[in-house]
Amino acid sequence: MLRIWGRANSSNVMKVLWLCEELAIPFERVDAGGAFGRTKDPDYLAMNPNALVPTIEDDGFVLWESNAILRYLARTRAPGSAILPSDPKAAADCERWMDWQLASLNAPMTTVFFTYVRIPEPERDWPATAKARDAAERLWSMVDARLQRHDFVCGASLTLADIAFGPYIHRWFALPIERKPMPALEAWYGRLKARPGYAKHVAVAMS
């Protein structure tokens, strides 16, 4: 059985758990990271020298990096599925947005999230948070423009791009921040919340 190492409140672990629900992949999750520790233990570092989560073990194969895990599970559990299109151009489009999530969206969204959820109030850097919020809003505007033409990021059906964005869009709408109206983005968030795996693993209380 697939083993997933990582705490359930990690955005990167949420992605993997949600995909497993979408594809009906049986799995065992082992708490690691944050308050659970374990990630700096020698046996964990032997699997993942970054000391981060998630890490998966699949019949002796070990893999880390959440978006790489998404691709691996889609290819091994649902080859040819629309969740990772087989057409090279459609696949490149999907993977481009996955890479953009890591390269562009991750940093400002992490700053805003940590400010409101993880960092004690006396230690919060409000100017940095305001700058990150503005950056995130500009980036979400790009996604909103895309969603004005499609129900999901890459077309008519859910793909790994939506799954990569999933934890971050929940935080965007759940955090106590100002947001300019983005009707297409909000409608897409509603469609995600209607999916059982997303409701179970992603659209949850932030911690």
C-alpha positions as CSV (number, residue, x, y, z in Angstrom):
1,M,0.0,0.0,0.0
2,L,1.1,3.5,-0.7
3,R,2.6,5.2,2.4
4,I,2.4,9.0,2.7
5,W,4.7,10.7,5.2
6,G,3.4,14.1,6.3
7,R,1.1,16.0,8.6
8,A,-2.5,16.5,7.4
9,N,-2.3,20.3,7.8
10,S,0.6,20.7,5.3
11,S,-0.5,22.3,2.0
12,N,1.8,20.0,0.1
13,V,0.5,16.9,1.9
14,M,-3.1,18.0,1.2
15,K,-2.4,17.9,-2.5
16,V,-1.4,14.3,-2.4
17,L,-4.2,13.2,-0.1
18,W,-6.8,14.9,-2.3
19,L,-5.4,13.2,-5.4
20,C,-5.6,9.9,-3.7
21,E,-9.3,10.5,-3.0
22,E,-9.9,11.6,-6.6
23,L,-8.3,8.4,-8.0
24,A,-9.5,6.1,-5.2
25,I,-5.9,5.2,-4.3
26,P,-5.6,3.3,-1.0
27,F,-3.0,4.8,1.3
28,E,-1.5,4.9,4.8
29,R,-0.5,8.3,6.2
30,V,2.2,8.6,8.8
31,D,2.3,11.9,10.8
32,A,5.6,13.7,10.2
33,G,6.7,17.3,10.2
34,G,5.8,20.3,12.4
35,A,4.8,19.3,15.9
36,F,5.2,15.6,15.0
37,G,8.9,15.9,14.3
38,R,10.4,12.8,12.6
39,T,11.7,14.6,9.5
40,K,15.2,15.1,10.9
41,D,15.5,11.5,12.2
42,P,18.2,9.5,10.3
43,D,15.7,7.1,8.8
44,Y,13.5,9.9,7.4
45,L,16.5,11.9,6.1
46,A,17.7,8.7,4.3
47,M,14.4,9.0,2.3
48,N,14.2,12.8,2.0
49,P,17.4,14.8,2.7
50,N,15.3,18.0,2.6
51,A,13.7,17.1,5.9
52,L,10.3,18.2,4.5
53,V,7.0,16.6,3.8
54,P,5.5,14.9,1.9
55,T,7.5,11.8,1.1
56,I,5.9,8.7,-0.3
57,E,6.9,5.0,-0.3
58,D,5.4,2.9,-3.0
59,D,6.5,-0.7,-3.2
60,G,10.1,0.2,-2.4
61,F,10.2,3.4,-4.5
62,V,10.7,6.6,-2.5
63,L,9.7,10.0,-3.9
64,W,9.6,13.5,-2.5
65,E,8.4,16.9,-3.9
66,S,4.6,17.2,-3.9
67,N,4.1,18.1,-7.5
68,A,6.4,15.3,-8.6
69,I,4.4,12.9,-6.4
70,L,1.1,14.1,-8.1
71,R,2.6,13.4,-11.6
72,Y,3.9,10.0,-10.5
73,L,0.6,8.9,-9.0
74,A,-1.4,10.1,-12.0
75,R,0.8,8.2,-14.4
76,T,0.9,5.0,-12.3
77,R,-2.7,4.9,-11.1
78,A,-4.6,6.5,-13.9
79,P,-2.6,6.5,-17.1
80,G,-4.4,8.3,-19.8
81,S,-6.7,10.0,-17.4
82,A,-7.8,13.6,-18.0
83,I,-6.3,14.5,-14.6
84,L,-2.9,14.5,-16.4
85,P,-3.6,14.6,-20.1
86,S,-1.8,12.3,-22.5
87,D,-1.7,14.8,-25.3
88,P,1.7,16.5,-25.1
89,K,0.4,20.0,-25.5
90,A,-2.4,19.5,-23.0
91,A,0.0,17.9,-20.6
92,A,2.5,20.8,-21.0
93,D,-0.2,23.3,-20.2
94,C,-1.2,21.4,-17.1
95,E,2.4,21.0,-15.9
96,R,3.2,24.7,-16.7
97,W,0.6,25.8,-14.2
98,M,1.9,23.3,-11.6
99,D,5.4,24.7,-12.0
100,W,4.0,28.3,-11.8
101,Q,2.4,27.4,-8.5
102,L,5.7,26.5,-7.1
103,A,7.8,29.2,-8.7
104,S,5.4,32.2,-8.4
105,L,2.4,31.7,-6.2
106,N,3.9,29.7,-3.3
107,A,6.1,32.4,-1.8
108,P,3.6,35.2,-1.4
109,M,0.8,32.8,-0.3
110,T,3.1,31.2,2.3
111,T,4.0,34.7,3.7
112,V,0.4,35.7,4.1
113,F,-0.7,32.3,5.6
114,F,2.2,32.2,8.1
115,T,1.5,35.7,9.2
116,Y,-2.1,35.0,10.1
117,V,-1.9,31.4,11.2
118,R,1.6,30.3,12.3
119,I,3.4,33.4,13.5
120,P,2.6,35.0,16.9
121,E,1.0,38.4,16.5
122,P,3.9,40.4,18.2
123,E,6.3,38.9,15.6
124,R,4.3,39.5,12.5
125,D,5.9,41.6,9.7
126,W,2.9,43.6,8.4
127,P,4.7,45.5,5.6
128,A,6.0,42.2,4.2
129,T,2.6,40.7,4.5
130,A,0.9,43.6,2.7
131,K,3.4,43.3,-0.1
132,A,2.9,39.5,-0.3
133,R,-0.9,40.0,-0.4
134,D,-0.6,42.4,-3.3
135,A,1.6,40.0,-5.1
136,A,-0.7,37.1,-4.5
137,E,-3.7,39.1,-5.7
138,R,-2.0,40.0,-8.9
139,L,-1.2,36.3,-9.5
140,W,-4.7,35.1,-8.6
141,S,-6.0,37.7,-11.2
142,M,-4.1,35.7,-13.8
143,V,-5.9,32.5,-12.7
144,D,-9.2,34.4,-12.7
145,A,-8.7,35.5,-16.3
146,R,-8.0,31.9,-17.3
147,L,-11.1,30.7,-15.5
148,Q,-13.3,33.1,-17.3
149,R,-12.9,30.8,-20.3
150,H,-12.8,27.4,-18.5
151,D,-14.5,25.6,-15.6
152,F,-11.1,24.4,-14.4
153,V,-7.6,25.7,-14.9
154,C,-6.9,23.6,-17.9
155,G,-10.3,23.2,-19.4
156,A,-13.6,21.4,-18.8
157,S,-12.3,18.9,-16.3
158,L,-10.1,18.7,-13.2
159,T,-6.4,18.3,-13.7
160,L,-3.3,18.2,-11.5
161,A,-3.1,22.0,-12.0
162,D,-6.3,22.4,-10.0
163,I,-5.0,20.1,-7.3
164,A,-1.7,22.0,-7.1
165,F,-3.6,25.2,-6.5
166,G,-6.2,23.7,-4.2
167,P,-4.7,24.4,-0.8
168,Y,-3.7,27.9,-1.7
169,I,-7.1,29.0,-3.1
170,H,-8.7,27.8,0.1
171,R,-6.4,29.9,2.1
172,W,-6.9,32.9,-0.1
173,F,-10.6,32.9,0.6
174,A,-10.4,31.8,4.2
175,L,-7.8,34.2,5.5
176,P,-9.0,37.6,7.0
177,I,-7.6,39.7,4.2
178,E,-8.9,42.2,1.6
179,R,-9.6,40.7,-1.8
180,K,-10.8,42.4,-5.0
181,P,-13.8,40.7,-6.6
182,M,-12.8,37.8,-8.9
183,P,-16.1,36.1,-9.8
184,A,-14.6,33.3,-11.9
185,L,-12.0,32.5,-9.3
186,E,-14.7,32.3,-6.6
187,A,-16.9,30.1,-8.8
188,W,-14.0,27.7,-9.4
189,Y,-13.4,27.6,-5.6
190,G,-17.0,26.6,-5.2
191,R,-16.6,23.8,-7.7
192,L,-13.6,22.5,-5.8
193,K,-15.4,22.6,-2.5
194,A,-18.1,20.4,-4.0
195,R,-15.6,17.6,-4.5
196,P,-15.6,15.2,-1.6
197,G,-11.8,14.8,-1.5
198,Y,-11.3,18.5,-1.5
199,A,-13.8,19.0,1.3
200,K,-12.2,16.3,3.3
201,H,-8.6,17.1,3.0
202,V,-8.2,20.7,1.8
203,A,-11.2,22.9,2.7
204,V,-10.6,22.5,6.4
205,A,-9.7,24.7,9.4
206,M,-6.3,26.2,9.0
207,S,-3.6,25.4,11.4
